[in-house]
Amino acid sequence: MSPLDSFPITKKWPAQHPDRLQLYSLPTPNGVKVSIALEETGLPYEPHLVRFDTNDQLSPEFLSLNPNNKIPAIIDPDGPEGRPLALWESGAILVYLAGKTGRLLPTDTAARYETLQWLMFQMGGIGPMFGQLGFFHKFAGKDYEDKRPRDRYVGESKRLLAVLNQRLKGRRWIMGDEYTIADIAVFPWVRNLVGFYGAGDLVGFADFPEVQRVLDAFAARPAVQRGLNIPARD
């Protein structure tokens, strides 16, 4: 009997390789955090596409794994003490993968907590603010006559970019020379802001050259290039 058999989600997304970590995701900024981390660490995994256009995330099978109906989510058949572990929330998954592999998170205690601080900076600030800006600039919100909500998120996004730009001065990555889960969390969202959302001019992205420099270095990594397209869309 496979350790995955007790998880209802595997009925909708059967595992072809039940010995591998199972990834349920979509290549969005939050989704690719995990696929990039998996590609960087080299852990064997099997990706499953969760389609939003057919509301896969609201299916009973997906909700049995993540009651918050958001991607990404994982099942590791070889979790702590050899028992299967199901996890959701991209930040929690990044911390878990770093701990499992001993990579992407400093071993020094102070540096470890500083890295987690920047991870939380993305989760509590960059992700929500950039996401709201995307709604008001690219999607339905763009048709609102009242531009004050959009401008509120523009202003906050500029502030967050300024914080990040200052942090990166004289540093190769957020934590210095060491590439970490903080970079994996932050830069898919920066990429999305200026790319998919097309909000570079709106936030004055040219005013943040350090962010652009590190974004370019991030995008050049082979594992990032692979992870940005996983799971592959049909």
PyRosetta script that sets phi, psi and omega in degrees:
from pyrosetta import init, pose_from_sequence

init()
pose = pose_from_sequence("MSPLDSFPITKKWPAQHPDRLQLYSLPTPNGVKVSIALEETGLPYEPHLVRFDTNDQLSPEFLSLNPNNKIPAIIDPDGPEGRPLALWESGAILVYLAGKTGRLLPTDTAARYETLQWLMFQMGGIGPMFGQLGFFHKFAGKDYEDKRPRDRYVGESKRLLAVLNQRLKGRRWIMGDEYTIADIAVFPWVRNLVGFYGAGDLVGFADFPEVQRVLDAFAARPAVQRGLNIPARD")
pose.set_psi(1, 130.8)
pose.set_omega(1, 179.4)
pose.set_phi(2, -73.5)
pose.set_psi(2, 143.4)
pose.set_omega(2, 175.9)
pose.set_phi(3, -63.8)
pose.set_psi(3, -12.5)
pose.set_omega(3, 179.4)
pose.set_phi(4, -88.0)
pose.set_psi(4, -11.3)
pose.set_omega(4, -173.1)
pose.set_phi(5, -62.3)
pose.set_psi(5, -24.0)
pose.set_omega(5, -177.9)
pose.set_phi(6, -82.6)
pose.set_psi(6, -1.6)
pose.set_omega(6, -178.4)
pose.set_phi(7, -100.9)
pose.set_psi(7, 114.3)
pose.set_omega(7, -177.4)
pose.set_phi(8, -58.0)
pose.set_psi(8, -25.3)
pose.set_omega(8, -177.1)
pose.set_phi(9, -62.7)
pose.set_psi(9, -25.6)
pose.set_omega(9, -178.6)
pose.set_phi(10, -73.5)
pose.set_psi(10, -9.8)
pose.set_omega(10, 174.4)
pose.set_phi(11, -74.5)
pose.set_psi(11, -34.9)
pose.set_omega(11, 178.9)
pose.set_phi(12, -84.8)
pose.set_psi(12, -36.1)
pose.set_omega(12, 178.8)
pose.set_phi(13, -122.3)
pose.set_psi(13, 80.6)
pose.set_omega(13, -177.3)
pose.set_phi(14, -61.0)
pose.set_psi(14, 142.7)
pose.set_omega(14, 179.1)
pose.set_phi(15, -86.4)
pose.set_psi(15, 121.4)
pose.set_omega(15, 173.1)
pose.set_phi(16, -80.4)
pose.set_psi(16, -23.8)
pose.set_omega(16, 179.7)
pose.set_phi(17, -131.1)
pose.set_psi(17, 77.4)
pose.set_omega(17, -172.8)
pose.set_phi(18, -65.8)
pose.set_psi(18, -11.5)
pose.set_omega(18, 177.2)
pose.set_phi(19, -82.9)
pose.set_psi(19, -10.0)
pose.set_omega(19, -177.8)
pose.set_phi(20, -97.3)
pose.set_psi(20, 158.0)
pose.set_omega(20, 172.9)
pose.set_phi(21, -62.0)
pose.set_psi(21, 135.4)
pose.set_omega(21, -179.1)
pose.set_phi(22, -101.7)
pose.set_psi(22, 126.5)
pose.set_omega(22, -179.9)
pose.set_phi(23, -112.8)
pose.set_psi(23, 126.5)
pose.set_omega(23, 177.2)
pose.set_phi(24, -114.6)
pose.set_psi(24, 111.7)
pose.set_omega(24, -167.3)
pose.set_phi(25, -162.3)
pose.set_psi(25, -174.4)
pose.set_omega(25, 178.3)
pose.set_phi(26, -152.7)
pose.set_psi(26, 143.3)
pose.set_omega(26, -177.3)
pose.set_phi(27, -75.2)
pose.set_psi(27, 68.8)
pose.set_omega(27, 170.1)
pose.set_phi(28, -103.9)
pose.set_psi(28, 172.9)
pose.set_omega(28, 178.8)
pose.set_phi(29, -55.1)
pose.set_psi(29, -41.3)
pose.set_omega(29, 177.6)
pose.set_phi(30, -72.0)
pose.set_psi(30, -38.8)
pose.set_omega(30, -178.7)
pose.set_phi(31, -64.1)
pose.set_psi(31, -44.0)
pose.set_omega(31, -174.8)
pose.set_phi(32, -74.1)
pose.set_psi(32, -14.9)
pose.set_omega(32, 172.6)
pose.set_phi(33, -52.9)
pose.set_psi(33, -45.7)
pose.set_omega(33, -174.5)
pose.set_phi(34, -76.7)
pose.set_psi(34, -42.1)
pose.set_omega(34, 178.7)
pose.set_phi(35, -64.0)
pose.set_psi(35, -37.3)
pose.set_omega(35, 176.5)
pose.set_phi(36, -64.5)
pose.set_psi(36, -46.0)
pose.set_omega(36, 179.1)
pose.set_phi(37, -60.5)
pose.set_psi(37, -40.1)
pose.set_omega(37, 178.2)
pose.set_phi(38, -65.4)
pose.set_psi(38, -41.1)
pose.set_omega(38, 177.5)
pose.set_phi(39, -66.3)
pose.set_psi(39, -38.0)
pose.set_omega(39, 179.3)
pose.set_phi(40, -66.6)
pose.set_psi(40, -39.3)
pose.set_omega(40, -175.9)
pose.set_phi(41, -84.8)
pose.set_psi(41, -22.2)
pose.set_omega(41, -178.9)
pose.set_phi(42, 80.1)
pose.set_psi(42, 12.2)
pose.set_omega(42, 177.2)
pose.set_phi(43, -64.9)
pose.set_psi(43, 134.9)
pose.set_omega(43, 175.3)
pose.set_phi(44, -66.4)
pose.set_psi(44, 132.5)
pose.set_omega(44, 179.8)
pose.set_phi(45, -151.4)
pose.set_psi(45, 162.5)
pose.set_omega(45, 178.6)
pose.set_phi(46, -124.3)
pose.set_psi(46, 116.6)
pose.set_omega(46, -178.5)
pose.set_phi(47, -87.6)
pose.set_psi(47, 145.0)
pose.set_omega(47, 175.9)
pose.set_phi(48, -129.0)
pose.set_psi(48, 129.3)
pose.set_omega(48, -178.3)
pose.set_phi(49, -79.8)
pose.set_psi(49, 125.1)
pose.set_omega(49, 174.7)
pose.set_phi(50, -103.1)
pose.set_psi(50, 107.0)
pose.set_omega(50, -172.5)
pose.set_phi(51, -85.0)
pose.set_psi(51, 124.7)
pose.set_omega(51, 175.6)
pose.set_phi(52, -77.4)
pose.set_psi(52, -29.5)
pose.set_omega(52, -176.8)
pose.set_phi(53, -69.1)
pose.set_psi(53, -18.1)
pose.set_omega(53, 175.0)
pose.set_phi(54, -113.2)
pose.set_psi(54, 13.4)
pose.set_omega(54, 176.6)
pose.set_phi(55, 57.5)
pose.set_psi(55, 37.9)
pose.set_omega(55, 175.9)
pose.set_phi(56, -55.8)
pose.set_psi(56, -34.0)
pose.set_omega(56, -176.3)
pose.set_phi(57, -68.5)
pose.set_psi(57, -13.4)
pose.set_omega(57, 178.4)
pose.set_phi(58, -102.2)
pose.set_psi(58, 2.3)
pose.set_omega(58, -179.3)
pose.set_phi(59, -70.6)
pose.set_psi(59, 151.1)
pose.set_omega(59, 178.2)
pose.set_phi(60, -57.0)
pose.set_psi(60, -34.7)
pose.set_omega(60, -178.9)
pose.set_phi(61, -65.9)
pose.set_psi(61, -44.8)
pose.set_omega(61, 179.7)
pose.set_phi(62, -68.4)
pose.set_psi(62, -41.3)
pose.set_omega(62, -180.0)
pose.set_phi(63, -64.0)
pose.set_psi(63, -23.9)
pose.set_omega(63, 176.9)
pose.set_phi(64, -67.1)
pose.set_psi(64, -23.5)
pose.set_omega(64, 177.3)
pose.set_phi(65, -95.4)
pose.set_psi(65, -44.9)
pose.set_omega(65, 179.7)
pose.set_phi(66, -129.5)
pose.set_psi(66, 101.3)
pose.set_omega(66, -179.5)
pose.set_phi(67, -67.1)
pose.set_psi(67, -10.9)
pose.set_omega(67, 177.9)
pose.set_phi(68, -88.1)
pose.set_psi(68, 2.8)
pose.set_omega(68, 175.8)
pose.set_phi(69, 47.2)
pose.set_psi(69, 42.3)
pose.set_omega(69, 177.0)
pose.set_phi(70, -125.6)
pose.set_psi(70, 150.2)
pose.set_omega(70, 172.0)
pose.set_phi(71, -97.0)
pose.set_psi(71, 156.9)
pose.set_omega(71, 0.9)
pose.set_phi(72, -90.7)
pose.set_psi(72, 167.3)
pose.set_omega(72, 172.0)
pose.set_phi(73, -144.7)
pose.set_psi(73, 155.7)
pose.set_omega(73, -179.3)
pose.set_phi(74, -136.9)
pose.set_psi(74, 158.6)
pose.set_omega(74, 161.7)
pose.set_phi(75, -127.3)
pose.set_psi(75, 123.7)
pose.set_omega(75, 174.3)
pose.set_phi(76, -102.9)
pose.set_psi(76, 110.9)
pose.set_omega(76, -179.3)
pose.set_phi(77, -67.2)
pose.set_psi(77, -18.6)
pose.set_omega(77, 178.6)
pose.set_phi(78, -115.4)
pose.set_psi(78, 64.0)
pose.set_omega(78, -179.0)
pose.set_phi(79, -81.9)
pose.set_psi(79, -164.1)
pose.set_omega(79, 179.6)
pose.set_phi(80, -54.6)
pose.set_psi(80, 136.5)
pose.set_omega(80, -179.3)
pose.set_phi(81, 59.0)
pose.set_psi(81, 23.9)
pose.set_omega(81, 176.1)
pose.set_phi(82, 77.7)
pose.set_psi(82, 7.0)
pose.set_omega(82, -179.1)
pose.set_phi(83, -99.1)
pose.set_psi(83, 149.1)
pose.set_omega(83, 179.0)
pose.set_phi(84, -61.2)
pose.set_psi(84, 143.5)
pose.set_omega(84, 178.3)
pose.set_phi(85, -131.3)
pose.set_psi(85, 126.4)
pose.set_omega(85, 174.3)
pose.set_phi(86, -103.2)
pose.set_psi(86, 135.1)
pose.set_omega(86, -179.1)
pose.set_phi(87, -140.3)
pose.set_psi(87, 146.8)
pose.set_omega(87, 168.9)
pose.set_phi(88, -136.0)
pose.set_psi(88, 174.5)
pose.set_omega(88, -167.5)
pose.set_phi(89, 77.7)
pose.set_psi(89, 115.5)
pose.set_omega(89, -172.1)
pose.set_phi(90, -59.5)
pose.set_psi(90, -38.9)
pose.set_omega(90, -179.9)
pose.set_phi(91, -64.2)
pose.set_psi(91, -43.0)
pose.set_omega(91, 178.1)
pose.set_phi(92, -62.6)
pose.set_psi(92, -39.6)
pose.set_omega(92, 179.5)
pose.set_phi(93, -65.5)
pose.set_psi(93, -41.2)
pose.set_omega(93, 178.2)
pose.set_phi(94, -60.6)
pose.set_psi(94, -44.3)
pose.set_omega(94, 178.8)
pose.set_phi(95, -62.6)
pose.set_psi(95, -41.4)
pose.set_omega(95, 179.8)
pose.set_phi(96, -63.4)
pose.set_psi(96, -47.3)
pose.set_omega(96, -178.7)
pose.set_phi(97, -63.5)
pose.set_psi(97, -38.6)
pose.set_omega(97, 177.1)
pose.set_phi(98, -63.5)
pose.set_psi(98, -42.4)
pose.set_omega(98, 178.9)
pose.set_phi(99, -67.2)
pose.set_psi(99, -38.1)
pose.set_omega(99, -178.0)
pose.set_phi(100, -66.4)
pose.set_psi(100, -37.3)
pose.set_omega(100, -174.5)
pose.set_phi(101, -100.6)
pose.set_psi(101, -14.0)
pose.set_omega(101, -175.2)
pose.set_phi(102, 70.0)
pose.set_psi(102, 26.6)
pose.set_omega(102, -179.0)
pose.set_phi(103, -130.5)
pose.set_psi(103, 160.2)
pose.set_omega(103, 171.7)
pose.set_phi(104, 70.8)
pose.set_psi(104, 9.1)
pose.set_omega(104, 176.9)
pose.set_phi(105, -147.3)
pose.set_psi(105, 123.0)
pose.set_omega(105, -176.6)
pose.set_phi(106, -57.5)
pose.set_psi(106, 147.7)
pose.set_omega(106, 177.0)
pose.set_phi(107, -83.9)
pose.set_psi(107, -25.9)
pose.set_omega(107, 175.1)
pose.set_phi(108, -62.5)
pose.set_psi(108, 131.2)
pose.set_omega(108, -172.0)
pose.set_phi(109, -60.3)
pose.set_psi(109, -47.2)
pose.set_omega(109, -178.3)
pose.set_phi(110, -63.4)
pose.set_psi(110, -44.9)
pose.set_omega(110, -179.9)
pose.set_phi(111, -66.1)
pose.set_psi(111, -33.3)
pose.set_omega(111, 178.4)
pose.set_phi(112, -62.4)
pose.set_psi(112, -47.1)
pose.set_omega(112, -178.9)
pose.set_phi(113, -69.9)
pose.set_psi(113, -31.5)
pose.set_omega(113, 176.5)
pose.set_phi(114, -66.2)
pose.set_psi(114, -38.1)
pose.set_omega(114, 176.3)
pose.set_phi(115, -63.0)
pose.set_psi(115, -44.2)
pose.set_omega(115, 178.3)
pose.set_phi(116, -62.8)
pose.set_psi(116, -33.0)
pose.set_omega(116, 176.0)
pose.set_phi(117, -59.0)
pose.set_psi(117, -44.9)
pose.set_omega(117, -179.8)
pose.set_phi(118, -73.6)
pose.set_psi(118, -28.7)
pose.set_omega(118, 171.8)
pose.set_phi(119, -62.0)
pose.set_psi(119, -45.1)
pose.set_omega(119, 178.8)
pose.set_phi(120, -66.9)
pose.set_psi(120, -31.8)
pose.set_omega(120, 175.0)
pose.set_phi(121, -57.8)
pose.set_psi(121, -41.3)
pose.set_omega(121, 176.6)
pose.set_phi(122, -69.4)
pose.set_psi(122, -46.7)
pose.set_omega(122, -174.0)
pose.set_phi(123, -67.5)
pose.set_psi(123, -37.5)
pose.set_omega(123, -177.2)
pose.set_phi(124, -91.8)
pose.set_psi(124, -18.7)
pose.set_omega(124, -175.2)
pose.set_phi(125, -122.1)
pose.set_psi(125, -70.0)
pose.set_omega(125, -172.8)
pose.set_phi(126, -58.7)
pose.set_psi(126, -47.9)
pose.set_omega(126, -178.1)
pose.set_phi(127, -61.0)
pose.set_psi(127, -57.1)
pose.set_omega(127, -179.4)
pose.set_phi(128, -61.9)
pose.set_psi(128, -42.3)
pose.set_omega(128, -176.4)
pose.set_phi(129, -70.8)
pose.set_psi(129, -45.1)
pose.set_omega(129, 178.9)
pose.set_phi(130, -65.2)
pose.set_psi(130, -37.2)
pose.set_omega(130, 178.8)
pose.set_phi(131, -63.3)
pose.set_psi(131, -43.0)
pose.set_omega(131, 177.7)
pose.set_phi(132, -67.0)
pose.set_psi(132, -38.8)
pose.set_omega(132, 176.9)
pose.set_phi(133, -61.0)
pose.set_psi(133, -41.4)
pose.set_omega(133, 178.1)
pose.set_phi(134, -60.2)
pose.set_psi(134, -39.9)
pose.set_omega(134, 178.6)
pose.set_phi(135, -62.1)
pose.set_psi(135, -46.9)
pose.set_omega(135, -174.8)
pose.set_phi(136, -78.3)
pose.set_psi(136, -18.2)
pose.set_omega(136, -178.6)
pose.set_phi(137, -99.3)
pose.set_psi(137, -39.4)
pose.set_omega(137, -172.4)
pose.set_phi(138, -107.2)
pose.set_psi(138, -33.9)
pose.set_omega(138, -171.4)
pose.set_phi(139, -103.5)
pose.set_psi(139, -146.5)
pose.set_omega(139, -170.3)
pose.set_phi(140, -59.0)
pose.set_psi(140, -31.4)
pose.set_omega(140, -177.3)
pose.set_phi(141, -63.7)
pose.set_psi(141, -19.8)
pose.set_omega(141, -178.4)
pose.set_phi(142, -64.6)
pose.set_psi(142, -20.0)
pose.set_omega(142, -178.5)
pose.set_phi(143, -87.9)
pose.set_psi(143, -3.9)
pose.set_omega(143, 179.1)
pose.set_phi(144, -70.4)
pose.set_psi(144, 131.5)
pose.set_omega(144, 178.2)
pose.set_phi(145, -67.5)
pose.set_psi(145, -37.6)
pose.set_omega(145, 179.8)
pose.set_phi(146, -77.3)
pose.set_psi(146, 111.9)
pose.set_omega(146, -176.2)
pose.set_phi(147, -91.5)
pose.set_psi(147, 3.5)
pose.set_omega(147, -179.0)
pose.set_phi(148, -63.3)
pose.set_psi(148, -40.6)
pose.set_omega(148, 176.3)
pose.set_phi(149, -60.5)
pose.set_psi(149, -45.9)
pose.set_omega(149, 178.4)
pose.set_phi(150, -59.0)
pose.set_psi(150, -45.8)
pose.set_omega(150, -177.1)
pose.set_phi(151, -65.8)
pose.set_psi(151, -30.4)
pose.set_omega(151, 175.5)
pose.set_phi(152, -61.7)
pose.set_psi(152, -43.4)
pose.set_omega(152, -179.1)
pose.set_phi(153, -77.1)
pose.set_psi(153, -29.6)
pose.set_omega(153, 173.0)
pose.set_phi(154, -60.9)
pose.set_psi(154, -49.0)
pose.set_omega(154, -179.0)
pose.set_phi(155, -61.6)
pose.set_psi(155, -42.5)
pose.set_omega(155, -179.8)
pose.set_phi(156, -70.4)
pose.set_psi(156, -35.7)
pose.set_omega(156, 177.1)
pose.set_phi(157, -65.3)
pose.set_psi(157, -40.2)
pose.set_omega(157, 175.9)
pose.set_phi(158, -61.6)
pose.set_psi(158, -42.0)
pose.set_omega(158, -180.0)
pose.set_phi(159, -62.6)
pose.set_psi(159, -44.1)
pose.set_omega(159, 179.7)
pose.set_phi(160, -65.4)
pose.set_psi(160, -39.5)
pose.set_omega(160, 176.6)
pose.set_phi(161, -63.5)
pose.set_psi(161, -36.4)
pose.set_omega(161, 178.3)
pose.set_phi(162, -66.3)
pose.set_psi(162, -40.0)
pose.set_omega(162, 176.3)
pose.set_phi(163, -60.8)
pose.set_psi(163, -47.0)
pose.set_omega(163, -179.3)
pose.set_phi(164, -65.4)
pose.set_psi(164, -42.1)
pose.set_omega(164, 179.8)
pose.set_phi(165, -59.9)
pose.set_psi(165, -43.5)
pose.set_omega(165, 178.6)
pose.set_phi(166, -64.0)
pose.set_psi(166, -41.5)
pose.set_omega(166, -179.8)
pose.set_phi(167, -61.7)
pose.set_psi(167, -36.2)
pose.set_omega(167, -173.5)
pose.set_phi(168, -81.9)
pose.set_psi(168, -9.3)
pose.set_omega(168, 180.0)
pose.set_phi(169, -62.7)
pose.set_psi(169, 123.6)
pose.set_omega(169, -179.9)
pose.set_phi(170, 76.2)
pose.set_psi(170, 8.2)
pose.set_omega(170, -179.9)
pose.set_phi(171, -123.0)
pose.set_psi(171, 142.7)
pose.set_omega(171, 176.3)
pose.set_phi(172, -73.3)
pose.set_psi(172, -42.4)
pose.set_omega(172, 178.8)
pose.set_phi(173, -131.9)
pose.set_psi(173, -179.9)
pose.set_omega(173, -177.3)
pose.set_phi(174, -57.9)
pose.set_psi(174, -37.9)
pose.set_omega(174, -179.1)
pose.set_phi(175, -98.0)
pose.set_psi(175, 14.0)
pose.set_omega(175, 179.7)
pose.set_phi(176, 104.2)
pose.set_psi(176, -126.7)
pose.set_omega(176, -179.0)
pose.set_phi(177, -78.8)
pose.set_psi(177, -18.6)
pose.set_omega(177, -174.3)
pose.set_phi(178, -93.2)
pose.set_psi(178, 124.4)
pose.set_omega(178, 175.6)
pose.set_phi(179, -79.5)
pose.set_psi(179, 129.4)
pose.set_omega(179, -171.6)
pose.set_phi(180, -136.8)
pose.set_psi(180, 179.0)
pose.set_omega(180, 176.0)
pose.set_phi(181, -63.1)
pose.set_psi(181, -19.9)
pose.set_omega(181, 175.9)
pose.set_phi(182, -64.2)
pose.set_psi(182, -43.0)
pose.set_omega(182, 177.3)
pose.set_phi(183, -65.9)
pose.set_psi(183, -40.9)
pose.set_omega(183, -179.4)
pose.set_phi(184, -64.7)
pose.set_psi(184, -30.5)
pose.set_omega(184, 178.4)
pose.set_phi(185, -77.7)
pose.set_psi(185, -42.9)
pose.set_omega(185, -170.7)
pose.set_phi(186, -77.0)
pose.set_psi(186, -47.8)
pose.set_omega(186, -164.4)
pose.set_phi(187, -76.9)
pose.set_psi(187, -23.7)
pose.set_omega(187, 169.3)
pose.set_phi(188, -61.2)
pose.set_psi(188, -33.1)
pose.set_omega(188, 178.4)
pose.set_phi(189, -73.1)
pose.set_psi(189, -38.3)
pose.set_omega(189, 176.2)
pose.set_phi(190, -64.3)
pose.set_psi(190, -44.4)
pose.set_omega(190, 178.2)
pose.set_phi(191, -58.6)
pose.set_psi(191, -41.8)
pose.set_omega(191, -179.3)
pose.set_phi(192, -67.2)
pose.set_psi(192, -38.1)
pose.set_omega(192, -178.8)
pose.set_phi(193, -59.4)
pose.set_psi(193, -48.3)
pose.set_omega(193, -175.3)
pose.set_phi(194, -89.2)
pose.set_psi(194, -18.1)
pose.set_omega(194, -179.3)
pose.set_phi(195, -97.6)
pose.set_psi(195, -84.9)
pose.set_omega(195, -175.2)
pose.set_phi(196, -59.3)
pose.set_psi(196, -43.9)
pose.set_omega(196, 179.6)
pose.set_phi(197, -76.0)
pose.set_psi(197, -21.0)
pose.set_omega(197, 179.5)
pose.set_phi(198, 61.6)
pose.set_psi(198, 36.0)
pose.set_omega(198, -174.1)
pose.set_phi(199, -106.4)
pose.set_psi(199, 17.1)
pose.set_omega(199, -178.4)
pose.set_phi(200, -58.6)
pose.set_psi(200, -48.8)
pose.set_omega(200, -180.0)
pose.set_phi(201, -66.7)
pose.set_psi(201, -37.0)
pose.set_omega(201, -177.3)
pose.set_phi(202, -61.2)
pose.set_psi(202, -38.2)
pose.set_omega(202, -178.8)
pose.set_phi(203, -96.7)
pose.set_psi(203, 2.7)
pose.set_omega(203, -178.7)
pose.set_phi(204, 64.1)
pose.set_psi(204, 49.7)
pose.set_omega(204, -172.8)
pose.set_phi(205, -61.6)
pose.set_psi(205, -27.4)
pose.set_omega(205, 178.3)
pose.set_phi(206, -61.5)
pose.set_psi(206, -18.3)
pose.set_omega(206, 179.2)
pose.set_phi(207, -80.1)
pose.set_psi(207, 0.3)
pose.set_omega(207, -176.7)
pose.set_phi(208, -125.1)
pose.set_psi(208, 67.8)
pose.set_omega(208, -173.2)
pose.set_phi(209, -65.1)
pose.set_psi(209, -29.9)
pose.set_omega(209, 179.6)
pose.set_phi(210, -68.4)
pose.set_psi(210, -37.4)
pose.set_omega(210, 177.6)
pose.set_phi(211, -64.9)
pose.set_psi(211, -42.9)
pose.set_omega(211, 178.1)
pose.set_phi(212, -61.6)
pose.set_psi(212, -43.0)
pose.set_omega(212, -179.6)
pose.set_phi(213, -58.6)
pose.set_psi(213, -47.1)
pose.set_omega(213, -176.8)
pose.set_phi(214, -75.5)
pose.set_psi(214, -33.0)
pose.set_omega(214, 174.1)
pose.set_phi(215, -58.9)
pose.set_psi(215, -42.8)
pose.set_omega(215, 179.2)
pose.set_phi(216, -62.5)
pose.set_psi(216, -42.6)
pose.set_omega(216, 179.2)
pose.set_phi(217, -65.5)
pose.set_psi(217, -39.1)
pose.set_omega(217, 177.8)
pose.set_phi(218, -62.3)
pose.set_psi(218, -49.1)
pose.set_omega(218, -176.5)
pose.set_phi(219, -66.1)
pose.set_psi(219, -20.9)
pose.set_omega(219, -179.1)
pose.set_phi(220, -82.4)
pose.set_psi(220, -11.4)
pose.set_omega(220, -178.2)
pose.set_phi(221, -71.2)
pose.set_psi(221, 130.0)
pose.set_omega(221, -179.2)
pose.set_phi(222, -57.0)
pose.set_psi(222, -40.1)
pose.set_omega(222, 179.9)
pose.set_phi(223, -64.8)
pose.set_psi(223, -34.9)
pose.set_omega(223, 177.0)
pose.set_phi(224, -66.7)
pose.set_psi(224, -45.2)
pose.set_omega(224, -179.5)
pose.set_phi(225, -60.4)
pose.set_psi(225, -38.0)
pose.set_omega(225, 176.8)
pose.set_phi(226, -71.0)
pose.set_psi(226, -47.0)
pose.set_omega(226, -174.9)
pose.set_phi(227, -64.3)
pose.set_psi(227, -27.6)
pose.set_omega(227, -179.7)
pose.set_phi(228, -64.6)
pose.set_psi(228, -16.7)
pose.set_omega(228, -178.2)
pose.set_phi(229, -116.2)
pose.set_psi(229, 23.2)
pose.set_omega(229, -179.4)
pose.set_phi(230, -123.1)
pose.set_psi(230, 133.2)
pose.set_omega(230, -7.0)
pose.set_phi(231, -66.7)
pose.set_psi(231, 146.0)
pose.set_omega(231, 179.2)
pose.set_phi(232, -64.9)
pose.set_psi(232, 135.5)
pose.set_omega(232, 175.0)
pose.set_phi(233, -74.0)
pose.set_psi(233, 147.2)
pose.set_omega(233, 178.6)
pose.set_phi(234, -65.3)
pose.dump_pdb("model.pdb")
